Amino acid sequence: MQGTIATFDPETRSGSLLLDDGTPLTFAAEAFNRSGLRLLRLGQRVTVESDATGVIWRVLIPGIA
């Protein structure tokens, strides 16, 4: 799934995004930590991976492994 970062708190390392259809999703620090990234910008495009229950497992920048 892809979306756009709506909020990101560098202290808690958690945030939220809007999917392309407008659906809001939140992600926990664990999902951000799995990405290997250091920071996310508001409005940045991301790809998210979720588990079978729909919980976001990892946040990635498209095109960057």
N, CA, C and O atoms as a Maestro MAE file, in Angstrom:
{
 s_m_m2io_version
 :::
 2.0.0
}

f_m_ct {
 s_m_title
 :::
 protein
 m_atom[260] {
  # First column is atom index #
  i_m_mmod_type
  r_m_x_coord
  r_m_y_coord
  r_m_z_coord
  i_m_residue_number
  s_m_chain_name
  s_m_pdb_residue_name
  s_m_pdb_atom_name
  i_m_atomic_number
  :::
  1 25 0.846 -1.169 0.000 1 A "MET " " N  " 7
  2 3 0.000 0.000 0.000 1 A "MET " " CA " 6
  3 2 0.893 1.235 0.000 1 A "MET " " C  " 6
  4 15 1.983 1.232 0.574 1 A "MET " " O  " 8
  5 25 0.421 2.272 -0.642 2 A "GLN " " N  " 7
  6 3 1.156 3.522 -0.638 2 A "GLN " " CA " 6
  7 2 0.296 4.644 -0.076 2 A "GLN " " C  " 6
  8 15 -0.932 4.614 -0.157 2 A "GLN " " O  " 8
  9 25 0.964 5.621 0.488 3 A "GLY " " N  " 7
  10 3 0.261 6.771 1.030 3 A "GLY " " CA " 6
  11 2 1.214 7.929 1.235 3 A "GLY " " C  " 6
  12 15 2.351 7.909 0.762 3 A "GLY " " O  " 8
  13 25 0.738 8.939 1.946 4 A "THR " " N  " 7
  14 3 1.488 10.161 2.187 4 A "THR " " CA " 6
  15 2 1.542 10.409 3.691 4 A "THR " " C  " 6
  16 15 0.526 10.304 4.379 4 A "THR " " O  " 8
  17 25 2.723 10.737 4.198 5 A "ILE " " N  " 7
  18 3 2.885 10.998 5.619 5 A "ILE " " CA " 6
  19 2 2.068 12.227 6.019 5 A "ILE " " C  " 6
  20 15 2.219 13.305 5.442 5 A "ILE " " O  " 8
  21 25 1.198 12.042 7.023 6 A "ALA " " N  " 7
  22 3 0.373 13.138 7.533 6 A "ALA " " CA " 6
  23 2 0.973 13.709 8.813 6 A "ALA " " C  " 6
  24 15 0.963 14.922 9.025 6 A "ALA " " O  " 8
  25 25 1.500 12.819 9.675 7 A "THR " " N  " 7
  26 3 2.157 13.249 10.910 7 A "THR " " CA " 6
  27 2 3.347 12.339 11.164 7 A "THR " " C  " 6
  28 15 3.343 11.168 10.785 7 A "THR " " O  " 8
  29 25 4.364 12.891 11.810 8 A "PHE " " N  " 7
  30 3 5.496 12.080 12.266 8 A "PHE " " CA " 6
  31 2 6.145 12.793 13.431 8 A "PHE " " C  " 6
  32 15 6.487 13.972 13.338 8 A "PHE " " O  " 8
  33 25 6.313 12.076 14.528 9 A "ASP " " N  " 7
  34 3 6.944 12.616 15.723 9 A "ASP " " CA " 6
  35 2 8.316 11.965 15.865 9 A "ASP " " C  " 6
  36 15 8.391 10.779 16.187 9 A "ASP " " O  " 8
  37 25 9.407 12.704 15.636 10 A "PRO " " N  " 7
  38 3 10.732 12.111 15.720 10 A "PRO " " CA " 6
  39 2 11.091 11.615 17.119 10 A "PRO " " C  " 6
  40 15 11.940 10.734 17.262 10 A "PRO " " O  " 8
  41 25 10.458 12.168 18.150 11 A "GLU " " N  " 7
  42 3 10.752 11.713 19.511 11 A "GLU " " CA " 6
  43 2 10.153 10.339 19.788 11 A "GLU " " C  " 6
  44 15 10.819 9.471 20.353 11 A "GLU " " O  " 8
  45 25 8.891 10.141 19.390 12 A "THR " " N  " 7
  46 3 8.258 8.842 19.626 12 A "THR " " CA " 6
  47 2 8.472 7.889 18.469 12 A "THR " " C  " 6
  48 15 8.260 6.684 18.606 12 A "THR " " O  " 8
  49 25 8.898 8.429 17.305 13 A "ARG " " N  " 7
  50 3 9.156 7.659 16.085 13 A "ARG " " CA " 6
  51 2 7.892 6.982 15.558 13 A "ARG " " C  " 6
  52 15 7.963 5.926 14.929 13 A "ARG " " O  " 8
  53 25 6.739 7.593 15.815 14 A "SER " " N  " 7
  54 3 5.466 7.081 15.327 14 A "SER " " CA " 6
  55 2 4.769 8.178 14.544 14 A "SER " " C  " 6
  56 15 5.159 9.344 14.603 14 A "SER " " O  " 8
  57 25 3.729 7.790 13.805 15 A "GLY " " N  " 7
  58 3 3.033 8.793 13.027 15 A "GLY " " CA " 6
  59 2 1.811 8.240 12.337 15 A "GLY " " C  " 6
  60 15 1.288 7.187 12.700 15 A "GLY " " O  " 8
  61 25 1.364 8.977 11.328 16 A "SER " " N  " 7
  62 3 0.194 8.555 10.569 16 A "SER " " CA " 6
  63 2 0.384 8.909 9.105 16 A "SER " " C  " 6
  64 15 1.222 9.736 8.743 16 A "SER " " O  " 8
  65 25 -0.413 8.263 8.282 17 A "LEU " " N  " 7
  66 3 -0.376 8.528 6.856 17 A "LEU " " CA " 6
  67 2 -1.776 8.443 6.291 17 A "LEU " " C  " 6
  68 15 -2.678 7.879 6.910 17 A "LEU " " O  " 8
  69 25 -1.945 9.005 5.117 18 A "LEU " " N  " 7
  70 3 -3.203 8.892 4.382 18 A "LEU " " CA " 6
  71 2 -2.938 8.030 3.164 18 A "LEU " " C  " 6
  72 15 -2.057 8.321 2.355 18 A "LEU " " O  " 8
  73 25 -3.720 6.959 3.045 19 A "LEU " " N  " 7
  74 3 -3.625 6.125 1.847 19 A "LEU " " CA " 6
  75 2 -4.158 6.916 0.660 19 A "LEU " " C  " 6
  76 15 -4.795 7.953 0.842 19 A "LEU " " O  " 8
  77 25 -3.906 6.444 -0.534 20 A "ASP " " N  " 7
  78 3 -4.342 7.140 -1.739 20 A "ASP " " CA " 6
  79 2 -5.858 7.318 -1.800 20 A "ASP " " C  " 6
  80 15 -6.346 8.253 -2.436 20 A "ASP " " O  " 8
  81 25 -6.603 6.431 -1.145 21 A "ASP " " N  " 7
  82 3 -8.060 6.569 -1.143 21 A "ASP " " CA " 6
  83 2 -8.565 7.461 -0.006 21 A "ASP " " C  " 6
  84 15 -9.773 7.607 0.183 21 A "ASP " " O  " 8
  85 25 -7.622 8.065 0.762 22 A "GLY " " N  " 7
  86 3 -7.994 8.968 1.852 22 A "GLY " " CA " 6
  87 2 -8.123 8.315 3.206 22 A "GLY " " C  " 6
  88 15 -8.387 8.999 4.195 22 A "GLY " " O  " 8
  89 25 -7.944 7.004 3.277 23 A "THR " " N  " 7
  90 3 -8.044 6.285 4.542 23 A "THR " " CA " 6
  91 2 -6.851 6.616 5.431 23 A "THR " " C  " 6
  92 15 -5.709 6.473 4.994 23 A "THR " " O  " 8
  93 25 -7.086 7.057 6.673 24 A "PRO " " N  " 7
  94 3 -5.967 7.330 7.579 24 A "PRO " " CA " 6
  95 2 -5.486 6.046 8.252 24 A "PRO " " C  " 6
  96 15 -6.286 5.181 8.606 24 A "PRO " " O  " 8
  97 25 -4.172 5.936 8.421 25 A "LEU " " N  " 7
  98 3 -3.566 4.815 9.129 25 A "LEU " " CA " 6
  99 2 -2.502 5.361 10.065 25 A "LEU " " C  " 6
  100 15 -1.834 6.345 9.746 25 A "LEU " " O  " 8
  101 25 -2.343 4.731 11.210 26 A "THR " " N  " 7
  102 3 -1.267 5.107 12.113 26 A "THR " " CA " 6
  103 2 -0.216 4.005 12.115 26 A "THR " " C  " 6
  104 15 -0.510 2.844 11.831 26 A "THR " " O  " 8
  105 25 1.003 4.387 12.439 27 A "PHE " " N  " 7
  106 3 2.060 3.389 12.580 27 A "PHE " " CA " 6
  107 2 2.831 3.657 13.866 27 A "PHE " " C  " 6
  108 15 3.031 4.801 14.277 27 A "PHE " " O  " 8
  109 25 3.253 2.569 14.480 28 A "ALA " " N  " 7
  110 3 3.978 2.637 15.742 28 A "ALA " " CA " 6
  111 2 5.480 2.764 15.483 28 A "ALA " " C  " 6
  112 15 5.953 2.584 14.361 28 A "ALA " " O  " 8
  113 25 6.204 3.074 16.536 29 A "ALA " " N  " 7
  114 3 7.652 3.219 16.436 29 A "ALA " " CA " 6
  115 2 8.304 1.949 15.902 29 A "ALA " " C  " 6
  116 15 9.288 2.029 15.167 29 A "ALA " " O  " 8
  117 25 7.780 0.789 16.252 30 A "GLU " " N  " 7
  118 3 8.367 -0.468 15.792 30 A "GLU " " CA " 6
  119 2 8.352 -0.566 14.269 30 A "GLU " " C  " 6
  120 15 9.313 -1.046 13.667 30 A "GLU " " O  " 8
  121 25 7.275 -0.117 13.653 31 A "ALA " " N  " 7
  122 3 7.172 -0.158 12.187 31 A "ALA " " CA " 6
  123 2 8.184 0.798 11.561 31 A "ALA " " C  " 6
  124 15 8.799 0.471 10.546 31 A "ALA " " O  " 8
  125 25 8.360 1.971 12.157 32 A "PHE " " N  " 7
  126 3 9.349 2.915 11.648 32 A "PHE " " CA " 6
  127 2 10.752 2.357 11.854 32 A "PHE " " C  " 6
  128 15 11.586 2.449 10.954 32 A "PHE " " O  " 8
  129 25 11.025 1.786 13.012 33 A "ASN " " N  " 7
  130 3 12.356 1.248 13.309 33 A "ASN " " CA " 6
  131 2 12.752 0.142 12.342 33 A "ASN " " C  " 6
  132 15 13.929 0.020 12.002 33 A "ASN " " O  " 8
  133 25 11.805 -0.659 11.894 34 A "ARG " " N  " 7
  134 3 12.097 -1.731 10.936 34 A "ARG " " CA " 6
  135 2 12.495 -1.194 9.558 34 A "ARG " " C  " 6
  136 15 13.069 -1.923 8.749 34 A "ARG " " O  " 8
  137 25 12.192 0.072 9.292 35 A "SER " " N  " 7
  138 3 12.471 0.648 7.981 35 A "SER " " CA " 6
  139 2 13.947 0.951 7.774 35 A "SER " " C  " 6
  140 15 14.428 0.955 6.641 35 A "SER " " O  " 8
  141 25 14.671 1.206 8.867 36 A "GLY " " N  " 7
  142 3 16.060 1.615 8.748 36 A "GLY " " CA " 6
  143 2 16.210 3.097 8.420 36 A "GLY " " C  " 6
  144 15 17.327 3.576 8.221 36 A "GLY " " O  " 8
  145 25 15.096 3.829 8.363 37 A "LEU " " N  " 7
  146 3 15.128 5.261 8.070 37 A "LEU " " CA " 6
  147 2 15.426 6.039 9.342 37 A "LEU " " C  " 6
  148 15 15.288 5.517 10.449 37 A "LEU " " O  " 8
  149 25 15.838 7.299 9.175 38 A "ARG " " N  " 7
  150 3 16.102 8.161 10.326 38 A "ARG " " CA " 6
  151 2 15.021 9.203 10.543 38 A "ARG " " C  " 6
  152 15 14.834 9.684 11.661 38 A "ARG " " O  " 8
  153 25 14.294 9.564 9.463 39 A "LEU " " N  " 7
  154 3 13.321 10.639 9.562 39 A "LEU " " CA " 6
  155 2 12.315 10.519 8.431 39 A "LEU " " C  " 6
  156 15 12.630 9.987 7.366 39 A "LEU " " O  " 8
  157 25 11.129 11.003 8.655 40 A "LEU " " N  " 7
  158 3 10.112 11.124 7.605 40 A "LEU " " CA " 6
  159 2 9.646 12.568 7.568 40 A "LEU " " C  " 6
  160 15 9.568 13.229 8.603 40 A "LEU " " O  " 8
  161 25 9.337 13.057 6.372 41 A "ARG " " N  " 7
  162 3 8.838 14.418 6.193 41 A "ARG " " CA " 6
  163 2 7.336 14.389 5.955 41 A "ARG " " C  " 6
  164 15 6.820 13.441 5.364 41 A "ARG " " O  " 8
  165 25 6.635 15.412 6.409 42 A "LEU " " N  " 7
  166 3 5.216 15.529 6.111 42 A "LEU " " CA " 6
  167 2 5.054 15.636 4.603 42 A "LEU " " C  " 6
  168 15 5.798 16.367 3.949 42 A "LEU " " O  " 8
  169 25 4.097 14.920 4.052 43 A "GLY " " N  " 7
  170 3 3.855 14.922 2.616 43 A "GLY " " CA " 6
  171 2 4.697 13.928 1.840 43 A "GLY " " C  " 6
  172 15 4.521 13.787 0.630 43 A "GLY " " O  " 8
  173 25 5.611 13.236 2.509 44 A "GLN " " N  " 7
  174 3 6.478 12.268 1.835 44 A "GLN " " CA " 6
  175 2 5.690 11.018 1.461 44 A "GLN " " C  " 6
  176 15 4.881 10.526 2.248 44 A "GLN " " O  " 8
  177 25 5.932 10.505 0.247 45 A "ARG " " N  " 7
  178 3 5.298 9.261 -0.204 45 A "ARG " " CA " 6
  179 2 5.989 8.086 0.466 45 A "ARG " " C  " 6
  180 15 7.216 8.042 0.559 45 A "ARG " " O  " 8
  181 25 5.193 7.141 0.928 46 A "VAL " " N  " 7
  182 3 5.735 5.936 1.548 46 A "VAL " " CA " 6
  183 2 4.949 4.719 1.085 46 A "VAL " " C  " 6
  184 15 3.804 4.811 0.642 46 A "VAL " " O  " 8
  185 25 5.601 3.593 1.205 47 A "THR " " N  " 7
  186 3 4.962 2.293 1.032 47 A "THR " " CA " 6
  187 2 4.924 1.654 2.406 47 A "THR " " C  " 6
  188 15 5.908 1.710 3.144 47 A "THR " " O  " 8
  189 25 3.797 1.046 2.759 48 A "VAL " " N  " 7
  190 3 3.708 0.366 4.049 48 A "VAL " " CA " 6
  191 2 3.409 -1.104 3.823 48 A "VAL " " C  " 6
  192 15 2.678 -1.484 2.909 48 A "VAL " " O  " 8
  193 25 3.997 -1.914 4.684 49 A "GLU " " N  " 7
  194 3 3.715 -3.350 4.695 49 A "GLU " " CA " 6
  195 2 2.945 -3.639 5.974 49 A "GLU " " C  " 6
  196 15 3.292 -3.134 7.042 49 A "GLU " " O  " 8
  197 25 1.906 -4.448 5.867 50 A "SER " " N  " 7
  198 3 1.105 -4.775 7.050 50 A "SER " " CA " 6
  199 2 1.058 -6.282 7.248 50 A "SER " " C  " 6
  200 15 1.306 -7.056 6.323 50 A "SER " " O  " 8
  201 25 0.734 -6.682 8.475 51 A "ASP " " N  " 7
  202 3 0.595 -8.105 8.765 51 A "ASP " " CA " 6
  203 2 -0.826 -8.561 8.423 51 A "ASP " " C  " 6
  204 15 -1.621 -7.786 7.892 51 A "ASP " " O  " 8
  205 25 -1.131 -9.796 8.724 52 A "ALA " " N  " 7
  206 3 -2.433 -10.376 8.367 52 A "ALA " " CA " 6
  207 2 -3.602 -9.674 9.065 52 A "ALA " " C  " 6
  208 15 -4.732 -9.721 8.580 52 A "ALA " " O  " 8
  209 25 -3.332 -9.026 10.199 53 A "THR " " N  " 7
  210 3 -4.397 -8.333 10.926 53 A "THR " " CA " 6
  211 2 -4.568 -6.882 10.474 53 A "THR " " C  " 6
  212 15 -5.483 -6.197 10.930 53 A "THR " " O  " 8
  213 25 -3.690 -6.409 9.576 54 A "GLY " " N  " 7
  214 3 -3.773 -5.045 9.081 54 A "GLY " " CA " 6
  215 2 -2.899 -4.049 9.813 54 A "GLY " " C  " 6
  216 15 -2.876 -2.869 9.462 54 A "GLY " " O  " 8
  217 25 -2.171 -4.511 10.836 55 A "VAL " " N  " 7
  218 3 -1.261 -3.638 11.570 55 A "VAL " " CA " 6
  219 2 -0.044 -3.350 10.693 55 A "VAL " " C  " 6
  220 15 0.540 -4.266 10.114 55 A "VAL " " O  " 8
  221 25 0.333 -2.084 10.598 56 A "ILE " " N  " 7
  222 3 1.495 -1.726 9.780 56 A "ILE " " CA " 6
  223 2 2.752 -2.303 10.418 56 A "ILE " " C  " 6
  224 15 3.042 -2.067 11.591 56 A "ILE " " O  " 8
  225 25 3.481 -3.060 9.621 57 A "TRP " " N  " 7
  226 3 4.668 -3.767 10.076 57 A "TRP " " CA " 6
  227 2 5.936 -2.987 9.746 57 A "TRP " " C  " 6
  228 15 6.902 -3.014 10.509 57 A "TRP " " O  " 8
  229 25 5.934 -2.280 8.589 58 A "ARG " " N  " 7
  230 3 7.127 -1.544 8.167 58 A "ARG " " CA " 6
  231 2 6.729 -0.381 7.257 58 A "ARG " " C  " 6
  232 15 5.773 -0.481 6.489 58 A "ARG " " O  " 8
  233 25 7.470 0.715 7.354 59 A "VAL " " N  " 7
  234 3 7.259 1.903 6.534 59 A "VAL " " CA " 6
  235 2 8.500 2.078 5.658 59 A "VAL " " C  " 6
  236 15 9.621 2.110 6.166 59 A "VAL " " O  " 8
  237 25 8.302 2.190 4.350 60 A "LEU " " N  " 7
  238 3 9.421 2.295 3.419 60 A "LEU " " CA " 6
  239 2 9.229 3.459 2.460 60 A "LEU " " C  " 6
  240 15 8.102 3.884 2.209 60 A "LEU " " O  " 8
  241 25 10.321 3.968 1.930 61 A "ILE " " N  " 7
  242 3 10.251 4.975 0.865 61 A "ILE " " CA " 6
  243 2 10.255 4.208 -0.453 61 A "ILE " " C  " 6
  244 15 11.144 3.386 -0.675 61 A "ILE " " O  " 8
  245 25 9.284 4.457 -1.333 62 A "PRO " " N  " 7
  246 3 9.236 3.723 -2.616 62 A "PRO " " CA " 6
  247 2 10.549 3.881 -3.392 62 A "PRO " " C  " 6
  248 15 11.088 4.979 -3.525 62 A "PRO " " O  " 8
  249 25 11.037 2.761 -3.892 63 A "GLY " " N  " 7
  250 3 12.249 2.762 -4.686 63 A "GLY " " CA " 6
  251 2 13.531 2.621 -3.881 63 A "GLY " " C  " 6
  252 15 14.610 2.469 -4.452 63 A "GLY " " O  " 8
  253 25 13.418 2.669 -2.548 64 A "ILE " " N  " 7
  254 3 14.591 2.498 -1.678 64 A "ILE " " CA " 6
  255 2 14.375 1.244 -0.846 64 A "ILE " " C  " 6
  256 15 13.403 1.142 -0.097 64 A "ILE " " O  " 8
  257 25 15.278 0.304 -0.982 65 A "ALA " " N  " 7
  258 3 15.132 -0.967 -0.259 65 A "ALA " " CA " 6
  259 2 15.591 -0.871 1.162 65 A "ALA " " C  " 6
  260 15 15.531 -1.856 1.898 65 A "ALA " " O  " 8
  :::
 }
 m_bond[259] {
  # First column is bond index #
  i_m_from
  i_m_to
  i_m_order
  :::
  1 1 2 1
  2 2 3 1
  3 3 4 2
  4 3 5 1
  5 5 6 1
  6 6 7 1
  7 7 8 2
  8 7 9 1
  9 9 10 1
  10 10 11 1
  11 11 12 2
  12 11 13 1
  13 13 14 1
  14 14 15 1
  15 15 16 2
  16 15 17 1
  17 17 18 1
  18 18 19 1
  19 19 20 2
  20 19 21 1
  21 21 22 1
  22 22 23 1
  23 23 24 2
  24 23 25 1
  25 25 26 1
  26 26 27 1
  27 27 28 2
  28 27 29 1
  29 29 30 1
  30 30 31 1
  31 31 32 2
  32 31 33 1
  33 33 34 1
  34 34 35 1
  35 35 36 2
  36 35 37 1
  37 37 38 1
  38 38 39 1
  39 39 40 2
  40 39 41 1
  41 41 42 1
  42 42 43 1
  43 43 44 2
  44 43 45 1
  45 45 46 1
  46 46 47 1
  47 47 48 2
  48 47 49 1
  49 49 50 1
  50 50 51 1
  51 51 52 2
  52 51 53 1
  53 53 54 1
  54 54 55 1
  55 55 56 2
  56 55 57 1
  57 57 58 1
  58 58 59 1
  59 59 60 2
  60 59 61 1
  61 61 62 1
  62 62 63 1
  63 63 64 2
  64 63 65 1
  65 65 66 1
  66 66 67 1
  67 67 68 2
  68 67 69 1
  69 69 70 1
  70 70 71 1
  71 71 72 2
  72 71 73 1
  73 73 74 1
  74 74 75 1
  75 75 76 2
  76 75 77 1
  77 77 78 1
  78 78 79 1
  79 79 80 2
  80 79 81 1
  81 81 82 1
  82 82 83 1
  83 83 84 2
  84 83 85 1
  85 85 86 1
  86 86 87 1
  87 87 88 2
  88 87 89 1
  89 89 90 1
  90 90 91 1
  91 91 92 2
  92 91 93 1
  93 93 94 1
  94 94 95 1
  95 95 96 2
  96 95 97 1
  97 97 98 1
  98 98 99 1
  99 99 100 2
  100 99 101 1
  101 101 102 1
  102 102 103 1
  103 103 104 2
  104 103 105 1
  105 105 106 1
  106 106 107 1
  107 107 108 2
  108 107 109 1
  109 109 110 1
  110 110 111 1
  111 111 112 2
  112 111 113 1
  113 113 114 1
  114 114 115 1
  115 115 116 2
  116 115 117 1
  117 117 118 1
  118 118 119 1
  119 119 120 2
  120 119 121 1
  121 121 122 1
  122 122 123 1
  123 123 124 2
  124 123 125 1
  125 125 126 1
  126 126 127 1
  127 127 128 2
  128 127 129 1
  129 129 130 1
  130 130 131 1
  131 131 132 2
  132 131 133 1
  133 133 134 1
  134 134 135 1
  135 135 136 2
  136 135 137 1
  137 137 138 1
  138 138 139 1
  139 139 140 2
  140 139 141 1
  141 141 142 1
  142 142 143 1
  143 143 144 2
  144 143 145 1
  145 145 146 1
  146 146 147 1
  147 147 148 2
  148 147 149 1
  149 149 150 1
  150 150 151 1
  151 151 152 2
  152 151 153 1
  153 153 154 1
  154 154 155 1
  155 155 156 2
  156 155 157 1
  157 157 158 1
  158 158 159 1
  159 159 160 2
  160 159 161 1
  161 161 162 1
  162 162 163 1
  163 163 164 2
  164 163 165 1
  165 165 166 1
  166 166 167 1
  167 167 168 2
  168 167 169 1
  169 169 170 1
  170 170 171 1
  171 171 172 2
  172 171 173 1
  173 173 174 1
  174 174 175 1
  175 175 176 2
  176 175 177 1
  177 177 178 1
  178 178 179 1
  179 179 180 2
  180 179 181 1
  181 181 182 1
  182 182 183 1
  183 183 184 2
  184 183 185 1
  185 185 186 1
  186 186 187 1
  187 187 188 2
  188 187 189 1
  189 189 190 1
  190 190 191 1
  191 191 192 2
  192 191 193 1
  193 193 194 1
  194 194 195 1
  195 195 196 2
  196 195 197 1
  197 197 198 1
  198 198 199 1
  199 199 200 2
  200 199 201 1
  201 201 202 1
  202 202 203 1
  203 203 204 2
  204 203 205 1
  205 205 206 1
  206 206 207 1
  207 207 208 2
  208 207 209 1
  209 209 210 1
  210 210 211 1
  211 211 212 2
  212 211 213 1
  213 213 214 1
  214 214 215 1
  215 215 216 2
  216 215 217 1
  217 217 218 1
  218 218 219 1
  219 219 220 2
  220 219 221 1
  221 221 222 1
  222 222 223 1
  223 223 224 2
  224 223 225 1
  225 225 226 1
  226 226 227 1
  227 227 228 2
  228 227 229 1
  229 229 230 1
  230 230 231 1
  231 231 232 2
  232 231 233 1
  233 233 234 1
  234 234 235 1
  235 235 236 2
  236 235 237 1
  237 237 238 1
  238 238 239 1
  239 239 240 2
  240 239 241 1
  241 241 242 1
  242 242 243 1
  243 243 244 2
  244 243 245 1
  245 245 246 1
  246 246 247 1
  247 247 248 2
  248 247 249 1
  249 249 250 1
  250 250 251 1
  251 251 252 2
  252 251 253 1
  253 253 254 1
  254 254 255 1
  255 255 256 2
  256 255 257 1
  257 257 258 1
  258 258 259 1
  259 259 260 2
  :::
 }
}
